Amino acid sequence: MLAAFAVGLGLALLASLGGSEPTPEREPAPAADADRATSAERPARAGAARRREREPIASPRAEPQPEHEHVEEGPSGPPPASTEERAAAAAVRAYVRALAARDARALCAAFAPGALAEARFPRERGSCERTLAASLGYRDPRGLPVWRTSRLAGAISARVDGERARVVATVLTRYANDREPSVEDDIIYLERRAGSWRLSRPSATFYRAIGVAELPPSALAPPD
Protein backbone atom coordinates (compact mmCIF):
# COMPACT_ATOMS: atom_id res chain seq x y z
CA MET A 1 0.00 0.00 0.00
CA LEU A 2 2.80 2.36 0.74
CA ALA A 3 4.10 1.80 -2.78
CA ALA A 4 0.74 2.57 -4.33
CA PHE A 5 0.34 5.64 -2.25
CA ALA A 6 3.79 6.88 -3.34
CA VAL A 7 2.93 6.38 -6.98
CA GLY A 8 -0.31 8.35 -6.63
CA LEU A 9 1.41 11.14 -4.81
CA GLY A 10 4.04 11.36 -7.50
CA LEU A 11 1.42 11.65 -10.21
CA ALA A 12 -0.34 14.38 -8.29
CA LEU A 13 2.87 16.34 -7.92
CA LEU A 14 3.60 16.04 -11.64
CA ALA A 15 0.15 17.30 -12.44
CA SER A 16 0.49 20.29 -10.15
CA LEU A 17 3.96 21.20 -11.49
CA GLY A 18 3.42 20.74 -15.25
CA GLY A 19 -0.32 21.50 -15.49
CA SER A 20 -2.14 21.70 -18.73
CA GLU A 21 -1.49 24.45 -21.34
CA PRO A 22 -4.14 27.21 -21.32
CA THR A 23 -6.48 27.28 -24.29
CA PRO A 24 -5.70 30.38 -26.44
CA GLU A 25 -8.47 32.92 -26.88
CA ARG A 26 -10.01 32.97 -30.40
CA GLU A 27 -9.75 36.23 -32.33
CA PRO A 28 -12.91 37.28 -34.18
CA ALA A 29 -12.89 36.54 -37.89
CA PRO A 30 -12.99 40.02 -39.41
CA ALA A 31 -12.73 38.74 -42.94
CA ALA A 32 -15.82 36.59 -42.63
CA ASP A 33 -17.70 39.40 -40.89
CA ALA A 34 -16.64 41.83 -43.64
CA ASP A 35 -17.80 39.39 -46.28
CA ARG A 36 -21.13 39.07 -44.57
CA ALA A 37 -21.44 42.89 -44.31
CA THR A 38 -20.51 43.33 -47.96
CA SER A 39 -23.01 40.73 -49.12
CA ALA A 40 -25.67 42.45 -47.04
CA GLU A 41 -24.89 45.87 -48.56
CA ARG A 42 -24.86 44.67 -52.19
CA PRO A 43 -28.67 44.55 -52.68
CA ALA A 44 -29.02 48.06 -51.21
CA ARG A 45 -26.30 49.45 -53.49
CA ALA A 46 -27.77 47.74 -56.54
CA GLY A 47 -31.19 49.15 -55.72
CA ALA A 48 -29.76 52.66 -55.40
CA ALA A 49 -28.01 52.28 -58.78
CA ARG A 50 -31.24 51.17 -60.42
CA ARG A 51 -33.06 54.16 -58.92
CA ARG A 52 -30.42 56.51 -60.33
CA GLU A 53 -30.82 54.93 -63.77
CA ARG A 54 -34.56 55.44 -63.65
CA GLU A 55 -34.30 59.10 -62.61
CA PRO A 56 -34.54 61.45 -65.62
CA ILE A 57 -31.49 63.51 -66.41
CA ALA A 58 -32.29 67.18 -66.10
CA SER A 59 -31.69 68.99 -69.39
CA PRO A 60 -30.12 72.44 -69.34
CA ARG A 61 -32.57 75.29 -69.57
CA ALA A 62 -32.65 77.12 -72.86
CA GLU A 63 -31.45 80.66 -72.64
CA PRO A 64 -34.16 83.18 -73.53
CA GLN A 65 -33.63 84.69 -76.96
CA PRO A 66 -33.64 88.45 -77.31
CA GLU A 67 -36.81 89.82 -78.82
CA HIS A 68 -36.55 92.06 -81.85
CA GLU A 69 -38.69 95.13 -81.84
CA HIS A 70 -39.30 95.02 -85.59
CA VAL A 71 -38.47 92.49 -88.31
CA GLU A 72 -38.89 93.60 -91.90
CA GLU A 73 -40.80 91.27 -94.16
CA GLY A 74 -40.73 90.88 -97.89
CA PRO A 75 -37.76 90.79 -100.24
CA SER A 76 -36.83 94.47 -99.87
CA GLY A 77 -38.78 95.89 -96.95
CA PRO A 78 -42.02 95.64 -95.00
CA PRO A 79 -45.13 94.21 -96.61
CA PRO A 80 -47.78 96.52 -98.07
CA ALA A 81 -49.49 98.47 -95.30
CA SER A 82 -51.34 101.46 -96.72
CA THR A 83 -54.29 101.32 -99.09
CA GLU A 84 -52.18 102.50 -102.03
CA GLU A 85 -49.41 100.00 -101.28
CA ARG A 86 -51.90 97.15 -101.16
CA ALA A 87 -53.45 98.34 -104.44
CA ALA A 88 -50.04 98.42 -106.15
CA ALA A 89 -49.23 94.94 -104.82
CA ALA A 90 -52.59 93.67 -106.08
CA ALA A 91 -51.79 95.01 -109.56
CA VAL A 92 -48.51 93.07 -109.54
CA ARG A 93 -50.26 89.89 -108.46
CA ALA A 94 -52.75 90.28 -111.32
CA TYR A 95 -49.87 90.86 -113.73
CA VAL A 96 -48.07 87.64 -112.70
CA ARG A 97 -51.35 85.68 -112.84
CA ALA A 98 -51.95 86.94 -116.38
CA LEU A 99 -48.47 85.77 -117.37
CA ALA A 100 -49.01 82.32 -115.87
CA ALA A 101 -52.38 81.98 -117.62
CA ARG A 102 -50.95 83.34 -120.89
CA ASP A 103 -53.85 85.75 -120.92
CA ALA A 104 -52.66 88.22 -123.56
CA ARG A 105 -55.62 90.56 -123.12
CA ALA A 106 -55.21 90.87 -119.34
CA LEU A 107 -51.47 91.20 -119.76
CA CYS A 108 -51.78 94.10 -122.23
CA ALA A 109 -54.22 95.81 -119.83
CA ALA A 110 -51.70 95.50 -117.00
CA PHE A 111 -49.31 97.95 -118.73
CA ALA A 112 -49.66 101.68 -119.04
CA PRO A 113 -50.06 103.05 -122.58
CA GLY A 114 -46.69 103.05 -124.34
CA ALA A 115 -44.99 100.92 -121.65
CA LEU A 116 -44.26 98.08 -124.10
CA ALA A 117 -42.91 100.30 -126.87
CA GLU A 118 -39.28 99.61 -125.98
CA ALA A 119 -39.67 95.83 -125.71
CA ARG A 120 -38.33 93.72 -128.56
CA PHE A 121 -40.65 90.78 -129.14
CA PRO A 122 -39.46 87.64 -130.90
CA ARG A 123 -42.70 87.55 -132.87
CA GLU A 124 -44.39 90.76 -133.95
CA ARG A 125 -48.02 90.38 -134.91
CA GLY A 126 -49.27 93.95 -135.19
CA SER A 127 -51.47 94.27 -132.09
CA CYS A 128 -50.43 93.93 -128.45
CA GLU A 129 -52.60 90.89 -127.79
CA ARG A 130 -51.52 88.98 -130.89
CA THR A 131 -47.86 89.78 -130.35
CA LEU A 132 -47.95 88.63 -126.73
CA ALA A 133 -49.90 85.47 -127.56
CA ALA A 134 -47.25 84.51 -130.13
CA SER A 135 -44.24 85.49 -128.02
CA LEU A 136 -45.00 83.96 -124.61
CA GLY A 137 -42.98 80.77 -124.22
CA TYR A 138 -40.95 81.49 -127.34
CA ARG A 139 -38.44 78.76 -128.18
CA ASP A 140 -35.25 80.46 -129.30
CA PRO A 141 -33.36 78.46 -131.98
CA ARG A 142 -30.12 79.18 -130.08
CA GLY A 143 -31.27 76.75 -127.39
CA LEU A 144 -32.03 79.26 -124.65
CA PRO A 145 -34.28 78.19 -121.74
CA VAL A 146 -37.93 78.02 -122.77
CA TRP A 147 -40.29 79.70 -120.30
CA ARG A 148 -43.22 77.63 -119.06
CA THR A 149 -44.82 79.56 -116.21
CA SER A 150 -44.20 81.97 -113.33
CA ARG A 151 -45.87 82.55 -110.01
CA LEU A 152 -45.34 84.56 -106.87
CA ALA A 153 -43.47 82.72 -104.13
CA GLY A 154 -45.18 84.65 -101.33
CA ALA A 155 -42.90 87.50 -100.28
CA ILE A 156 -43.78 90.95 -101.62
CA SER A 157 -43.08 94.55 -100.61
CA ALA A 158 -44.39 97.87 -101.94
CA ARG A 159 -43.46 101.52 -101.72
CA VAL A 160 -45.60 104.35 -103.07
CA ASP A 161 -44.31 107.81 -103.89
CA GLY A 162 -47.08 110.03 -105.20
CA GLU A 163 -48.26 108.66 -108.56
CA ARG A 164 -45.51 106.05 -108.77
CA ALA A 165 -44.91 102.79 -107.00
CA ARG A 166 -42.09 100.28 -106.69
CA VAL A 167 -43.00 96.69 -105.88
CA VAL A 168 -40.50 93.89 -105.26
CA ALA A 169 -41.89 90.38 -105.50
CA THR A 170 -40.21 86.99 -105.20
CA VAL A 171 -41.10 85.11 -108.37
CA LEU A 172 -40.69 81.41 -109.04
CA THR A 173 -40.21 80.62 -112.75
CA ARG A 174 -40.17 77.23 -114.42
CA TYR A 175 -38.55 76.42 -117.73
CA ALA A 176 -39.09 73.48 -120.05
CA ASN A 177 -36.91 70.44 -119.34
CA ASP A 178 -35.72 71.93 -116.03
CA ARG A 179 -36.65 70.06 -112.88
CA GLU A 180 -35.64 72.86 -110.51
CA PRO A 181 -37.40 76.25 -110.73
CA SER A 182 -35.62 79.59 -110.84
CA VAL A 183 -36.29 82.03 -107.99
CA GLU A 184 -35.52 85.74 -108.21
CA ASP A 185 -36.72 89.03 -106.78
CA ASP A 186 -38.43 90.95 -109.55
CA ILE A 187 -38.55 94.76 -109.38
CA ILE A 188 -41.77 96.12 -110.88
CA TYR A 189 -42.35 99.83 -111.44
CA LEU A 190 -45.90 101.13 -111.71
CA GLU A 191 -47.69 104.40 -112.31
CA ARG A 192 -51.22 105.44 -111.53
CA ARG A 193 -53.41 105.92 -114.59
CA ALA A 194 -57.11 106.77 -114.33
CA GLY A 195 -57.16 105.73 -110.68
CA SER A 196 -55.53 102.31 -111.17
CA TRP A 197 -51.95 101.05 -110.95
CA ARG A 198 -50.31 99.86 -114.19
CA LEU A 199 -46.82 98.75 -115.05
CA SER A 200 -44.69 101.56 -116.46
CA ARG A 201 -42.23 99.13 -118.10
CA PRO A 202 -41.68 95.37 -118.55
CA SER A 203 -40.01 93.63 -115.63
CA ALA A 204 -37.46 90.79 -115.60
CA THR A 205 -40.20 88.17 -115.35
CA PHE A 206 -41.83 89.53 -118.50
CA TYR A 207 -38.58 89.25 -120.46
CA ARG A 208 -38.09 85.68 -119.19
CA ALA A 209 -41.54 84.82 -120.51
CA ILE A 210 -40.82 86.02 -124.06
CA GLY A 211 -37.41 84.33 -124.23
CA VAL A 212 -35.11 87.33 -123.82
CA ALA A 213 -31.98 86.09 -122.09
CA GLU A 214 -30.19 89.42 -121.59
CA LEU A 215 -32.26 91.99 -119.73
CA PRO A 216 -32.09 95.59 -120.97
CA PRO A 217 -30.87 98.09 -118.36
CA SER A 218 -34.31 99.71 -118.32
CA ALA A 219 -35.80 96.58 -116.76
CA LEU A 220 -34.06 97.29 -113.46
CA ALA A 221 -33.55 101.06 -113.51
CA PRO A 222 -36.25 103.29 -111.99
CA PRO A 223 -38.21 105.44 -114.44
CA ASP A 224 -37.12 109.01 -114.99
Buried (B, 14 or more C-beta within 10 A) or exposed (E): EEEEEEEEEEEEEEEEEEEEEEEEEEEEEEEEEEEEEEEEEEEEEEEEEEEEEEEEEEEEEEEEEEEEEEEEEBBBEBBBEEEBBBBBBBBBBBBBBBBBEBBBEBBBBBBBEEBBEEBEBBBEBEEBBBBBBBBBBBEEEEEBBBBBBBBBBEBBBBBBEEEBBBBBBBBBBBBEEEEEBBEBBBBBBBBBBEEBBBBBBBBBBBBBBBBBEEBBEEBEEEEE
